[in-house]
Amino acid sequence: MRIIIKNLQNKVPVNSKKVVKTVQKVLSSEGIKKSGEITLCFVNDRKIKELNLKYLGKNNPTDVITFDIAEPKRPDKIFADIVISTDRAIDNAGVFGTSSLYELYLYVVHGMLHLLGYDDKDARQRQIMKDRASRILTRLNIKH
């Protein structure tokens, strides 16, 4: 799996090796052995708000957006773009009493789980995603 990191912001330091390790841990935890390419792009609120409006019709910033761009004819491959707002990580760290880096890695895991078919449209689904993310972050020794 090719994993590309694009850091287009300067508020939160992005450790590319740790982000790659996080993506790999999600894939291995879920038993995924597909090949392909995943790009993670770290942006500010302005940029993620633009994408949220353009692609999801929501006129507000969000923490993470996952774009599954794989061809339907190729279920054996993963191709995706995951966009993460570091501004949301900073703000939510204050709200939840965590660190911006913890929030950043939480968004990486959350975006990956969406890519792998998890959803958070109701309370039950949100809890499942939260539990999976928590287990993965613990295995990576990423603490709030």
N, C-alpha and C positions, 0 to 999 in steps of 0.2 A: 504494500500500500504506500503510495506516494503521499506525503503530507506536506503541504506548503503553508507557511506562515507569512502573513502580510500585516505589518504593524503600521497603521496609518494615523496613529495618535501619539501623544507624548506625555500623557498624564499618569499612566500606570506602566511600569516596566514589564515587558513581556519576555519571559524566558522561553525561547523557541524550543529548546531541548525538553523542557518540562511540559510544554504544551503538547509536543509530539508524543511524549511518554504517556500523557493523560489520554490522548486519542487512542493510542495503542492499547492501553488498559481497558478502555471501554469496549473496544473491539474484542479483545481476548475474554473479558468478563461475559460477553454476550455470545461467545463461541463463533464469532465472525471470522472467516478465513478468506474472504473475497479480496480481489485485487481492485485497483482503481486509483482514484485521486481525490483527496479532500483538501480544500483550501479553507483556512481559518483567517478571517480578516478582522482585525481589531480597529474599531472606529470610534468617533465621538457621537454624541446624541443627535447632532444635526444630520449626519450621514445616515444613521440607522432610522431616523424619523422619515427621511426621504424614501428609503427602501420600504419601510413599513406602509407608507401611503401608496407608493407606486404598485407594490405587489400584493399587499394584503388589505388595502383600503382603510387603514387605520392611521389617523393623523396625530400620532404621538410616538415618542421614542419608546423602545422596548429593550430588554436586556440581550436577547439573542434571537436571530432569525436563521432558520435552516432551509436551504434550497437544495432539494434532491434533484439533480440534473442528469441522472442516469437514464439511458435509453430503456424504454419498457421491454425492448427485444433482448436486453442484456441483463437478466436478473443475477448473473454471476459477477457483476461488476458494481462498484460503488463510485459514483461521481457526485460530489457535493461541494457547495459553498456554505460556510457557516460564518455569519457576521455577528460580532459581539461588540456591545457598547461598553467602553471602559468608564464613561460618565455614569452609566447605570450602576456599574460595579462600585464606584466611589460613593454614590448616593445611597445605594442599598446597604453598603457596609455600615453606614451611619444608622440607618433604620433598624437593621437586624443585629447590630453589635458584633459584626464580623470584621474582617479586613477586606480591602479592595482586591487583594490577590486571591483570597478565598473565594470571593464572589466571581472573579474572573474564571477560575478553574471550575467552579460550579456551573457557570454558563457554558464552558467547553463541554462538560459532561452532559448537561441538559440538551444542548444542541445536537450532540451525538446520539443521545437516546431518541430524540425526535427523528433523526435520520434513520434509525434502526426500527422505527415503527411505533414507538411509544407516543402517547398523547396525554394531554392534560386539560381536556375540555370539561371534566367533571371532578368532583372531590375524590372519588375512588381512584381515577386515573392519575390525578395529581399526587396522591399519596404513594402510589406505586412508583412513579418517577422519582419522587423525593427519597424514598427508601433505597432505590437502585443507586441514585446519585450519591447518597450518603455512604453506602457500602463501598463504592468505587473510590471516593475521596479518602475514606479511611484507609483503604488498601494502599493508596498512594502517599499516606501520611500527610495529607493536606487537612489542616485543622483550622477552625474559625478562631 
